[in-house]
Amino acid sequence: MVCKKCGGSDIQYQTVSESRGTGCLTICLYILLACTVLGLLIVIPLMLRKKTNTVTYAVCQNCGHRWKV
Ligand SMILES: [Zn+2]
């Protein structure tokens, strides 16, 4: 693999764990649901659940360009 920006072949890989951001609409929905007793039973487990996904990045050691693999 070579860098798309500078064409260099000095590439290092790094794997990071990213947490997915909660959307504004989701928060509004949570608040709305939390107003009801039944909603609370749905919201609490959702809040406690950690949403993370692992992403591997390739980093060019020559120019610093970073992209997802
Ligand atoms: Zn590069």
N, CA, C, O and the ligand as a Tripos MOL2 file, in Angstrom:
@<TRIPOS>MOLECULE
protein
  277   275    70     0     0
PROTEIN
NO_CHARGES

@<TRIPOS>ATOM
      1 N           0.8320   -1.2090    0.0000 N.3       1 MET1
      2 CA          0.0000    0.0000    0.0000 C.3       1 MET1
      3 C           0.8710    1.2660    0.0000 C.2       1 MET1
      4 O           1.8780    1.3410    0.7040 O.2       1 MET1
      5 N           0.4700    2.2320   -0.7850 N.am      2 VAL2
      6 CA          1.1840    3.5070   -0.8390 C.3       2 VAL2
      7 C           0.2380    4.6590   -0.4810 C.2       2 VAL2
      8 O          -0.9830    4.5470   -0.5890 O.2       2 VAL2
      9 N           0.8430    5.7570   -0.0570 N.am      3 CYS3
     10 CA          0.0740    6.9450    0.3140 C.3       3 CYS3
     11 C          -0.5490    7.5690   -0.9320 C.2       3 CYS3
     12 O           0.1020    7.7450   -1.9610 O.2       3 CYS3
     13 N          -1.8460    7.8980   -0.7970 N.am      4 LYS4
     14 CA         -2.5590    8.4840   -1.9280 C.3       4 LYS4
     15 C          -2.1440    9.9350   -2.1630 C.2       4 LYS4
     16 O          -2.3140   10.4790   -3.2540 O.2       4 LYS4
     17 N          -1.6070   10.5340   -1.1310 N.am      5 LYS5
     18 CA         -1.2690   11.9540   -1.2040 C.3       5 LYS5
     19 C           0.1180   12.2000   -1.7800 C.2       5 LYS5
     20 O           0.2950   12.9930   -2.7040 O.2       5 LYS5
     21 N           1.1130   11.4910   -1.2040 N.am      6 CYS6
     22 CA          2.4880   11.7490   -1.6330 C.3       6 CYS6
     23 C           3.1230   10.5600   -2.3450 C.2       6 CYS6
     24 O           4.2120   10.6800   -2.9050 O.2       6 CYS6
     25 N           2.4470    9.4140   -2.3250 N.am      7 GLY7
     26 CA          2.9810    8.2370   -2.9930 C.3       7 GLY7
     27 C           4.0320    7.4810   -2.2060 C.2       7 GLY7
     28 O           4.6450    6.5460   -2.7210 O.2       7 GLY7
     29 N           4.2440    7.8810   -0.9610 N.am      8 GLY8
     30 CA          5.2310    7.2290   -0.1050 C.3       8 GLY8
     31 C           4.7760    5.8560    0.3420 C.2       8 GLY8
     32 O           3.5790    5.5860    0.4390 O.2       8 GLY8
     33 N           5.7480    4.9840    0.6160 N.am      9 SER9
     34 CA          5.4020    3.6190    1.0150 C.3       9 SER9
     35 C           5.6470    3.3690    2.5040 C.2       9 SER9
     36 O           5.4920    2.2420    2.9740 O.2       9 SER9
     37 N           6.0250    4.4030    3.2430 N.am     10 ASP10
     38 CA          6.2690    4.2610    4.6860 C.3      10 ASP10
     39 C           4.9550    4.4510    5.4350 C.2      10 ASP10
     40 O           4.6600    5.5270    5.9550 O.2      10 ASP10
     41 N           4.1760    3.3720    5.4710 N.am     11 ILE11
     42 CA          2.8430    3.4240    6.0620 C.3      11 ILE11
     43 C           2.8070    2.6560    7.3740 C.2      11 ILE11
     44 O           3.3200    1.5410    7.4670 O.2      11 ILE11
     45 N           2.2010    3.2580    8.3780 N.am     12 GLN12
     46 CA          1.9970    2.5580    9.6420 C.3      12 GLN12
     47 C           0.5130    2.4540    9.8930 C.2      12 GLN12
     48 O          -0.2630    3.3430    9.5430 O.2      12 GLN12
     49 N           0.1250    1.3250   10.5230 N.am     13 TYR13
     50 CA         -1.2820    1.1080   10.7930 C.3      13 TYR13
     51 C          -1.5700    1.3010   12.2730 C.2      13 TYR13
     52 O          -0.7940    0.8830   13.1330 O.2      13 TYR13
     53 N          -2.6820    1.9310   12.5520 N.am     14 GLN14
     54 CA         -3.0980    2.0510   13.9480 C.3      14 GLN14
     55 C          -4.5910    1.7580   14.0620 C.2      14 GLN14
     56 O          -5.4170    2.2530   13.2950 O.2      14 GLN14
     57 N          -4.8900    0.9370   15.0500 N.am     15 THR15
     58 CA         -6.2830    0.5570   15.2830 C.3      15 THR15
     59 C          -6.8120    1.3310   16.4830 C.2      15 THR15
     60 O          -6.2450    1.2800   17.5740 O.2      15 THR15
     61 N          -7.8950    2.0380   16.2600 N.am     16 VAL16
     62 CA         -8.4950    2.8240   17.3350 C.3      16 VAL16
     63 C          -9.9470    2.4130   17.5510 C.2      16 VAL16
     64 O         -10.6500    1.9790   16.6380 O.2      16 VAL16
     65 N         -10.3490    2.5720   18.7830 N.am     17 SER17
     66 CA        -11.7330    2.2810   19.1420 C.3      17 SER17
     67 C         -12.4890    3.6020   19.2210 C.2      17 SER17
     68 O         -12.1970    4.4470   20.0670 O.2      17 SER17
     69 N         -13.4430    3.7670   18.3500 N.am     18 GLU18
     70 CA        -14.1930    5.0170   18.2990 C.3      18 GLU18
     71 C         -15.6030    4.8120   18.8460 C.2      18 GLU18
     72 O         -16.2710    3.8180   18.5620 O.2      18 GLU18
     73 N         -16.0220    5.7790   19.6300 N.am     19 SER19
     74 CA        -17.3920    5.7140   20.1280 C.3      19 SER19
     75 C         -18.2790    6.5360   19.2080 C.2      19 SER19
     76 O         -17.9660    7.6760   18.8620 O.2      19 SER19
     77 N         -19.3640    5.9430   18.8320 N.am     20 ARG20
     78 CA        -20.2920    6.6080   17.9260 C.3      20 ARG20
     79 C         -21.0460    7.7160   18.6500 C.2      20 ARG20
     80 O         -21.5910    7.5070   19.7340 O.2      20 ARG20
     81 N         -21.0690    8.8570   18.0580 N.am     21 GLY21
     82 CA        -21.7480    9.9890   18.6660 C.3      21 GLY21
     83 C         -23.2510    9.8210   18.6390 C.2      21 GLY21
     84 O         -23.8300    9.2860   17.6940 O.2      21 GLY21
     85 N         -23.8640   10.2970   19.7130 N.am     22 THR22
     86 CA        -25.3180   10.2040   19.7770 C.3      22 THR22
     87 C         -25.9220   11.4190   19.0770 C.2      22 THR22
     88 O         -25.5760   12.5610   19.3780 O.2      22 THR22
     89 N         -26.8040   11.1600   18.1650 N.am     23 GLY23
     90 CA        -27.4340   12.2230   17.4010 C.3      23 GLY23
     91 C         -28.4120   13.0440   18.2220 C.2      23 GLY23
     92 O         -28.9250   12.5930   19.2460 O.2      23 GLY23
     93 N         -28.6590   14.2550   17.7510 N.am     24 CYS24
     94 CA        -29.5680   15.1750   18.4300 C.3      24 CYS24
     95 C         -30.9850   14.5970   18.4750 C.2      24 CYS24
     96 O         -31.6970   14.7180   19.4720 O.2      24 CYS24
     97 N         -31.3590   13.9790   17.3900 N.am     25 LEU25
     98 CA        -32.6960   13.3980   17.2710 C.3      25 LEU25
     99 C         -32.8730   12.2540   18.2610 C.2      25 LEU25
    100 O         -33.9430   12.0710   18.8420 O.2      25 LEU25
    101 N         -31.8010   11.4890   18.4400 N.am     26 THR26
    102 CA        -31.8310   10.3610   19.3690 C.3      26 THR26
    103 C         -32.0210   10.8530   20.7970 C.2      26 THR26
    104 O         -32.7770   10.2620   21.5690 O.2      26 THR26
    105 N         -31.3260   11.9510   21.1510 N.am     27 ILE27
    106 CA        -31.4350   12.5210   22.4990 C.3      27 ILE27
    107 C         -32.8670   12.9950   22.7490 C.2      27 ILE27
    108 O         -33.4320   12.7490   23.8150 O.2      27 ILE27
    109 N         -33.4480   13.6730   21.7620 N.am     28 CYS28
    110 CA        -34.8300   14.1550   21.8600 C.3      28 CYS28
    111 C         -35.7880   12.9910   22.0620 C.2      28 CYS28
    112 O         -36.7280   13.0680   22.8540 O.2      28 CYS28
    113 N         -35.5330   11.9270   21.3390 N.am     29 LEU29
    114 CA        -36.3600   10.7250   21.4350 C.3      29 LEU29
    115 C         -36.2360   10.0990   22.8150 C.2      29 LEU29
    116 O         -37.2140    9.6130   23.3830 O.2      29 LEU29
    117 N         -35.0070   10.1170   23.3470 N.am     30 TYR30
    118 CA        -34.7420    9.5860   24.6750 C.3      30 TYR30
    119 C         -35.5190   10.3730   25.7220 C.2      30 TYR30
    120 O         -36.1440    9.7980   26.6140 O.2      30 TYR30
    121 N         -35.4710   11.7070   25.5990 N.am     31 ILE31
    122 CA        -36.1610   12.5810   26.5580 C.3      31 ILE31
    123 C         -37.6650   12.3180   26.5090 C.2      31 ILE31
    124 O         -38.3310   12.2070   27.5380 O.2      31 ILE31
    125 N         -38.1740   12.2220   25.2940 N.am     32 LEU32
    126 CA        -39.6000   11.9660   25.0790 C.3      32 LEU32
    127 C         -40.0100   10.6320   25.6910 C.2      32 LEU32
    128 O         -41.0470   10.5190   26.3450 O.2      32 LEU32
    129 N         -39.1710    9.6290   25.4620 N.am     33 LEU33
    130 CA        -39.4350    8.2810   25.9890 C.3      33 LEU33
    131 C         -39.3240    8.2500   27.5070 C.2      33 LEU33
    132 O         -40.0690    7.5490   28.1910 O.2      33 LEU33
    133 N         -38.3580    9.0390   28.0210 N.am     34 ALA34
    134 CA        -38.1100    9.0740   29.4630 C.3      34 ALA34
    135 C         -39.2980    9.6590   30.2300 C.2      34 ALA34
    136 O         -39.4290    9.4360   31.4340 O.2      34 ALA34
    137 N         -40.1600   10.4030   29.5410 N.am     35 CYS35
    138 CA        -41.3400   10.9990   30.1660 C.3      35 CYS35
    139 C         -42.3780    9.9480   30.5340 C.2      35 CYS35
    140 O         -43.2630   10.1820   31.3580 O.2      35 CYS35
    141 N         -42.2530    8.8200   29.9230 N.am     36 THR36
    142 CA        -43.1890    7.7390   30.2360 C.3      36 THR36
    143 C         -42.4670    6.6550   31.0270 C.2      36 THR36
    144 O         -41.2590    6.4710   30.8820 O.2      36 THR36
    145 N         -43.2030    5.9530   31.8490 N.am     37 VAL37
    146 CA        -42.6130    4.8910   32.6820 C.3      37 VAL37
    147 C         -42.0640    3.7790   31.7920 C.2      37 VAL37
    148 O         -40.9830    3.2410   32.0310 O.2      37 VAL37
    149 N         -42.8210    3.4600   30.7850 N.am     38 LEU38
    150 CA        -42.3970    2.4190   29.8480 C.3      38 LEU38
    151 C         -41.1440    2.8650   29.0930 C.2      38 LEU38
    152 O         -40.2450    2.0690   28.8220 O.2      38 LEU38
    153 N         -41.1100    4.1480   28.7630 N.am     39 GLY39
    154 CA        -39.9650    4.7380   28.0670 C.3      39 GLY39
    155 C         -38.6890    4.5950   28.8510 C.2      39 GLY39
    156 O         -37.6410    4.2830   28.2870 O.2      39 GLY39
    157 N         -38.7650    4.8220   30.1590 N.am     40 LEU40
    158 CA        -37.5950    4.6910   31.0390 C.3      40 LEU40
    159 C         -36.9940    3.2990   30.9810 C.2      40 LEU40
    160 O         -35.7750    3.1290   31.0300 O.2      40 LEU40
    161 N         -37.8700    2.3030   30.8740 N.am     41 LEU41
    162 CA        -37.4130    0.9170   30.8020 C.3      41 LEU41
    163 C         -36.6480    0.6440   29.5040 C.2      41 LEU41
    164 O         -35.8120   -0.2570   29.4360 O.2      41 LEU41
    165 N         -36.9510    1.4380   28.4850 N.am     42 ILE42
    166 CA        -36.2720    1.2950   27.1950 C.3      42 ILE42
    167 C         -34.9960    2.1340   27.1780 C.2      42 ILE42
    168 O         -33.9510    1.6910   26.7020 O.2      42 ILE42
    169 N         -35.1040    3.3570   27.7080 N.am     43 VAL43
    170 CA        -34.0030    4.3200   27.6520 C.3      43 VAL43
    171 C         -32.7980    3.8960   28.4840 C.2      43 VAL43
    172 O         -31.6640    3.9630   28.0110 O.2      43 VAL43
    173 N         -33.0390    3.4590   29.7240 N.am     44 ILE44
    174 CA        -31.9330    3.1200   30.6270 C.3      44 ILE44
    175 C         -30.9760    2.0680   30.0360 C.2      44 ILE44
    176 O         -29.7670    2.2960   30.0400 O.2      44 ILE44
    177 N         -31.4700    0.9290   29.5300 N.am     45 PRO45
    178 CA        -30.5280   -0.0260   28.9230 C.3      45 PRO45
    179 C         -29.7890    0.5420   27.7140 C.2      45 PRO45
    180 O         -28.6350    0.1960   27.4650 O.2      45 PRO45
    181 N         -30.4650    1.4200   26.9640 N.am     46 LEU46
    182 CA        -29.8430    2.0260   25.7800 C.3      46 LEU46
    183 C         -28.7090    2.9650   26.1740 C.2      46 LEU46
    184 O         -27.6740    3.0200   25.5100 O.2      46 LEU46
    185 N         -28.9170    3.7040   27.2620 N.am     47 MET47
    186 CA        -27.9180    4.6440   27.7590 C.3      47 MET47
    187 C         -26.6830    3.9230   28.2850 C.2      47 MET47
    188 O         -25.5530    4.3820   28.1160 O.2      47 MET47
    189 N         -26.9290    2.7780   28.9300 N.am     48 LEU48
    190 CA        -25.8430    2.0170   29.5420 C.3      48 LEU48
    191 C         -25.0070    1.2630   28.5070 C.2      48 LEU48
    192 O         -23.8300    0.9770   28.7240 O.2      48 LEU48
    193 N         -25.6310    0.9560   27.4020 N.am     49 ARG49
    194 CA        -24.9270    0.2180   26.3570 C.3      49 ARG49
    195 C         -23.8990    1.1140   25.6710 C.2      49 ARG49
    196 O         -24.2210    2.1990   25.1880 O.2      49 ARG49
    197 N         -22.6780    0.6410   25.6400 N.am     50 LYS50
    198 CA        -21.5960    1.4270   25.0500 C.3      50 LYS50
    199 C         -21.4530    1.0760   23.5770 C.2      50 LYS50
    200 O         -21.2230   -0.0730   23.2030 O.2      50 LYS50
    201 N         -21.5980    2.1010   22.7650 N.am     51 LYS51
    202 CA        -21.4950    1.8790   21.3290 C.3      51 LYS51
    203 C         -20.0910    2.2420   20.8520 C.2      51 LYS51
    204 O         -19.7440    3.4190   20.7490 O.2      51 LYS51
    205 N         -19.3070    1.2420   20.5680 N.am     52 THR52
    206 CA        -17.9690    1.5100   20.0410 C.3      52 THR52
    207 C         -17.7050    0.6310   18.8360 C.2      52 THR52
    208 O         -18.1870   -0.4980   18.7550 O.2      52 THR52
    209 N         -16.9540    1.1480   17.9270 N.am     53 ASN53
    210 CA        -16.5250    0.3340   16.8000 C.3      53 ASN53
    211 C         -15.0440    0.5400   16.5430 C.2      53 ASN53
    212 O         -14.5170    1.6380   16.7180 O.2      53 ASN53
    213 N         -14.3830   -0.5240   16.1260 N.am     54 THR54
    214 CA        -12.9510   -0.4800   15.9070 C.3      54 THR54
    215 C         -12.6550   -0.0880   14.4650 C.2      54 THR54
    216 O         -13.1760   -0.6760   13.5180 O.2      54 THR54
    217 N         -11.8080    0.9170   14.3300 N.am     55 VAL55
    218 CA        -11.4460    1.4150   13.0100 C.3      55 VAL55
    219 C          -9.9280    1.3550   12.8510 C.2      55 VAL55
    220 O          -9.1850    1.7370   13.7550 O.2      55 VAL55
    221 N          -9.4820    0.8780   11.7090 N.am     56 THR56
    222 CA         -8.0570    0.8310   11.4340 C.3      56 THR56
    223 C          -7.6850    1.9720   10.4880 C.2      56 THR56
    224 O          -8.2890    2.1500    9.4300 O.2      56 THR56
    225 N          -6.6850    2.7300   10.8940 N.am     57 TYR57
    226 CA         -6.2100    3.8350   10.0830 C.3      57 TYR57
    227 C          -4.8160    3.5290    9.5540 C.2      57 TYR57
    228 O          -3.9960    2.9150   10.2370 O.2      57 TYR57
    229 N          -4.5690    3.9590    8.3490 N.am     58 ALA58
    230 CA         -3.2360    3.8910    7.7830 C.3      58 ALA58
    231 C          -2.6650    5.3010    7.8500 C.2      58 ALA58
    232 O          -3.2880    6.2550    7.3850 O.2      58 ALA58
    233 N          -1.4680    5.4270    8.4360 N.am     59 VAL59
    234 CA         -0.8620    6.7480    8.5910 C.3      59 VAL59
    235 C           0.4440    6.7900    7.8130 C.2      59 VAL59
    236 O           1.3270    5.9540    8.0060 O.2      59 VAL59
    237 N           0.5510    7.7650    6.9410 N.am     60 CYS60
    238 CA          1.7690    7.9480    6.1510 C.3      60 CYS60
    239 C           2.8170    8.6210    7.0200 C.2      60 CYS60
    240 O           2.5690    9.6830    7.5920 O.2      60 CYS60
    241 N           3.9860    8.0050    7.1190 N.am     61 GLN61
    242 CA          5.0580    8.5530    7.9470 C.3      61 GLN61
    243 C           5.7980    9.6750    7.2250 C.2      61 GLN61
    244 O           6.5940   10.3980    7.8240 O.2      61 GLN61
    245 N           5.5320    9.8020    5.9710 N.am     62 ASN62
    246 CA          6.2130   10.8010    5.1480 C.3      62 ASN62
    247 C           5.5250   12.1660    5.2040 C.2      62 ASN62
    248 O           6.1750   13.1870    5.4280 O.2      62 ASN62
    249 N           4.1960   12.1760    4.9970 N.am     63 CYS63
    250 CA          3.4870   13.4560    4.9660 C.3      63 CYS63
    251 C           2.4270   13.5900    6.0510 C.2      63 CYS63
    252 O           1.8620   14.6670    6.2400 O.2      63 CYS63
    253 N           2.1560   12.4960    6.7690 N.am     64 GLY64
    254 CA          1.1850   12.5660    7.8590 C.3      64 GLY64
    255 C          -0.2510   12.3450    7.4340 C.2      64 GLY64
    256 O          -1.1660   12.4720    8.2480 O.2      64 GLY64
    257 N          -0.4590   12.0170    6.1760 N.am     65 HIS65
    258 CA         -1.8050   11.7700    5.6710 C.3      65 HIS65
    259 C          -2.3860   10.5140    6.3220 C.2      65 HIS65
    260 O          -1.7080    9.4940    6.4480 O.2      65 HIS65
    261 N          -3.6510   10.6070    6.7330 N.am     66 ARG66
    262 CA         -4.2890    9.5100    7.4360 C.3      66 ARG66
    263 C          -5.5970    9.1540    6.7580 C.2      66 ARG66
    264 O          -6.3840   10.0330    6.4070 O.2      66 ARG66
    265 N          -5.8200    7.8870    6.5770 N.am     67 TRP67
    266 CA         -7.0840    7.4610    5.9660 C.3      67 TRP67
    267 C          -7.5310    6.1270    6.5330 C.2      67 TRP67
    268 O          -6.7460    5.3500    7.0750 O.2      67 TRP67
    269 N          -8.8050    5.9000    6.3860 N.am     68 LYS68
    270 CA         -9.3900    4.6540    6.8820 C.3      68 LYS68
    271 C          -9.0730    3.4990    5.9550 C.2      68 LYS68
    272 O          -9.0820    3.6470    4.7330 O.2      68 LYS68
    273 N          -8.7910    2.3410    6.5490 N.am     69 VAL69
    274 CA         -8.4850    1.1570    5.7570 C.3      69 VAL69
    275 C          -9.7550    0.3270    5.5750 C.2      69 VAL69
    276 O          -9.7200   -0.7230    4.9320 O.2      69 VAL69
    277 ZN          2.0360   10.6020    2.3210 Zn       70 ZN70
@<TRIPOS>BOND
     1     1     2 1
     2     2     3 1
     3     3     4 2
     4     3     5 am
     5     5     6 1
     6     6     7 1
     7     7     8 2
     8     7     9 am
     9     9    10 1
    10    10    11 1
    11    11    12 2
    12    11    13 am
    13    13    14 1
    14    14    15 1
    15    15    16 2
    16    15    17 am
    17    17    18 1
    18    18    19 1
    19    19    20 2
    20    19    21 am
    21    21    22 1
    22    22    23 1
    23    23    24 2
    24    23    25 am
    25    25    26 1
    26    26    27 1
    27    27    28 2
    28    27    29 am
    29    29    30 1
    30    30    31 1
    31    31    32 2
    32    31    33 am
    33    33    34 1
    34    34    35 1
    35    35    36 2
    36    35    37 am
    37    37    38 1
    38    38    39 1
    39    39    40 2
    40    39    41 am
    41    41    42 1
    42    42    43 1
    43    43    44 2
    44    43    45 am
    45    45    46 1
    46    46    47 1
    47    47    48 2
    48    47    49 am
    49    49    50 1
    50    50    51 1
    51    51    52 2
    52    51    53 am
    53    53    54 1
    54    54    55 1
    55    55    56 2
    56    55    57 am
    57    57    58 1
    58    58    59 1
    59    59    60 2
    60    59    61 am
    61    61    62 1
    62    62    63 1
    63    63    64 2
    64    63    65 am
    65    65    66 1
    66    66    67 1
    67    67    68 2
    68    67    69 am
    69    69    70 1
    70    70    71 1
    71    71    72 2
    72    71    73 am
    73    73    74 1
    74    74    75 1
    75    75    76 2
    76    75    77 am
    77    77    78 1
    78    78    79 1
    79    79    80 2
    80    79    81 am
    81    81    82 1
    82    82    83 1
    83    83    84 2
    84    83    85 am
    85    85    86 1
    86    86    87 1
    87    87    88 2
    88    87    89 am
    89    89    90 1
    90    90    91 1
    91    91    92 2
    92    91    93 am
    93    93    94 1
    94    94    95 1
    95    95    96 2
    96    95    97 am
    97    97    98 1
    98    98    99 1
    99    99   100 2
   100    99   101 am
   101   101   102 1
   102   102   103 1
   103   103   104 2
   104   103   105 am
   105   105   106 1
   106   106   107 1
   107   107   108 2
   108   107   109 am
   109   109   110 1
   110   110   111 1
   111   111   112 2
   112   111   113 am
   113   113   114 1
   114   114   115 1
   115   115   116 2
   116   115   117 am
   117   117   118 1
   118   118   119 1
   119   119   120 2
   120   119   121 am
   121   121   122 1
   122   122   123 1
   123   123   124 2
   124   123   125 am
   125   125   126 1
   126   126   127 1
   127   127   128 2
   128   127   129 am
   129   129   130 1
   130   130   131 1
   131   131   132 2
   132   131   133 am
   133   133   134 1
   134   134   135 1
   135   135   136 2
   136   135   137 am
   137   137   138 1
   138   138   139 1
   139   139   140 2
   140   139   141 am
   141   141   142 1
   142   142   143 1
   143   143   144 2
   144   143   145 am
   145   145   146 1
   146   146   147 1
   147   147   148 2
   148   147   149 am
   149   149   150 1
   150   150   151 1
   151   151   152 2
   152   151   153 am
   153   153   154 1
   154   154   155 1
   155   155   156 2
   156   155   157 am
   157   157   158 1
   158   158   159 1
   159   159   160 2
   160   159   161 am
   161   161   162 1
   162   162   163 1
   163   163   164 2
   164   163   165 am
   165   165   166 1
   166   166   167 1
   167   167   168 2
   168   167   169 am
   169   169   170 1
   170   170   171 1
   171   171   172 2
   172   171   173 am
   173   173   174 1
   174   174   175 1
   175   175   176 2
   176   175   177 am
   177   177   178 1
   178   178   179 1
   179   179   180 2
   180   179   181 am
   181   181   182 1
   182   182   183 1
   183   183   184 2
   184   183   185 am
   185   185   186 1
   186   186   187 1
   187   187   188 2
   188   187   189 am
   189   189   190 1
   190   190   191 1
   191   191   192 2
   192   191   193 am
   193   193   194 1
   194   194   195 1
   195   195   196 2
   196   195   197 am
   197   197   198 1
   198   198   199 1
   199   199   200 2
   200   199   201 am
   201   201   202 1
   202   202   203 1
   203   203   204 2
   204   203   205 am
   205   205   206 1
   206   206   207 1
   207   207   208 2
   208   207   209 am
   209   209   210 1
   210   210   211 1
   211   211   212 2
   212   211   213 am
   213   213   214 1
   214   214   215 1
   215   215   216 2
   216   215   217 am
   217   217   218 1
   218   218   219 1
   219   219   220 2
   220   219   221 am
   221   221   222 1
   222   222   223 1
   223   223   224 2
   224   223   225 am
   225   225   226 1
   226   226   227 1
   227   227   228 2
   228   227   229 am
   229   229   230 1
   230   230   231 1
   231   231   232 2
   232   231   233 am
   233   233   234 1
   234   234   235 1
   235   235   236 2
   236   235   237 am
   237   237   238 1
   238   238   239 1
   239   239   240 2
   240   239   241 am
   241   241   242 1
   242   242   243 1
   243   243   244 2
   244   243   245 am
   245   245   246 1
   246   246   247 1
   247   247   248 2
   248   247   249 am
   249   249   250 1
   250   250   251 1
   251   251   252 2
   252   251   253 am
   253   253   254 1
   254   254   255 1
   255   255   256 2
   256   255   257 am
   257   257   258 1
   258   258   259 1
   259   259   260 2
   260   259   261 am
   261   261   262 1
   262   262   263 1
   263   263   264 2
   264   263   265 am
   265   265   266 1
   266   266   267 1
   267   267   268 2
   268   267   269 am
   269   269   270 1
   270   270   271 1
   271   271   272 2
   272   271   273 am
   273   273   274 1
   274   274   275 1
   275   275   276 2
@<TRIPOS>SUBSTRUCTURE
     1 MET1         2 RESIDUE 1 A MET
     2 VAL2         6 RESIDUE 1 A VAL
     3 CYS3        10 RESIDUE 1 A CYS
     4 LYS4        14 RESIDUE 1 A LYS
     5 LYS5        18 RESIDUE 1 A LYS
     6 CYS6        22 RESIDUE 1 A CYS
     7 GLY7        26 RESIDUE 1 A GLY
     8 GLY8        30 RESIDUE 1 A GLY
     9 SER9        34 RESIDUE 1 A SER
    10 ASP10       38 RESIDUE 1 A ASP
    11 ILE11       42 RESIDUE 1 A ILE
    12 GLN12       46 RESIDUE 1 A GLN
    13 TYR13       50 RESIDUE 1 A TYR
    14 GLN14       54 RESIDUE 1 A GLN
    15 THR15       58 RESIDUE 1 A THR
    16 VAL16       62 RESIDUE 1 A VAL
    17 SER17       66 RESIDUE 1 A SER
    18 GLU18       70 RESIDUE 1 A GLU
    19 SER19       74 RESIDUE 1 A SER
    20 ARG20       78 RESIDUE 1 A ARG
    21 GLY21       82 RESIDUE 1 A GLY
    22 THR22       86 RESIDUE 1 A THR
    23 GLY23       90 RESIDUE 1 A GLY
    24 CYS24       94 RESIDUE 1 A CYS
    25 LEU25       98 RESIDUE 1 A LEU
    26 THR26      102 RESIDUE 1 A THR
    27 ILE27      106 RESIDUE 1 A ILE
    28 CYS28      110 RESIDUE 1 A CYS
    29 LEU29      114 RESIDUE 1 A LEU
    30 TYR30      118 RESIDUE 1 A TYR
    31 ILE31      122 RESIDUE 1 A ILE
    32 LEU32      126 RESIDUE 1 A LEU
    33 LEU33      130 RESIDUE 1 A LEU
    34 ALA34      134 RESIDUE 1 A ALA
    35 CYS35      138 RESIDUE 1 A CYS
    36 THR36      142 RESIDUE 1 A THR
    37 VAL37      146 RESIDUE 1 A VAL
    38 LEU38      150 RESIDUE 1 A LEU
    39 GLY39      154 RESIDUE 1 A GLY
    40 LEU40      158 RESIDUE 1 A LEU
    41 LEU41      162 RESIDUE 1 A LEU
    42 ILE42      166 RESIDUE 1 A ILE
    43 VAL43      170 RESIDUE 1 A VAL
    44 ILE44      174 RESIDUE 1 A ILE
    45 PRO45      178 RESIDUE 1 A PRO
    46 LEU46      182 RESIDUE 1 A LEU
    47 MET47      186 RESIDUE 1 A MET
    48 LEU48      190 RESIDUE 1 A LEU
    49 ARG49      194 RESIDUE 1 A ARG
    50 LYS50      198 RESIDUE 1 A LYS
    51 LYS51      202 RESIDUE 1 A LYS
    52 THR52      206 RESIDUE 1 A THR
    53 ASN53      210 RESIDUE 1 A ASN
    54 THR54      214 RESIDUE 1 A THR
    55 VAL55      218 RESIDUE 1 A VAL
    56 THR56      222 RESIDUE 1 A THR
    57 TYR57      226 RESIDUE 1 A TYR
    58 ALA58      230 RESIDUE 1 A ALA
    59 VAL59      234 RESIDUE 1 A VAL
    60 CYS60      238 RESIDUE 1 A CYS
    61 GLN61      242 RESIDUE 1 A GLN
    62 ASN62      246 RESIDUE 1 A ASN
    63 CYS63      250 RESIDUE 1 A CYS
    64 GLY64      254 RESIDUE 1 A GLY
    65 HIS65      258 RESIDUE 1 A HIS
    66 ARG66      262 RESIDUE 1 A ARG
    67 TRP67      266 RESIDUE 1 A TRP
    68 LYS68      270 RESIDUE 1 A LYS
    69 VAL69      274 RESIDUE 1 A VAL
    70 ZN70       277 GROUP 0 **** ****
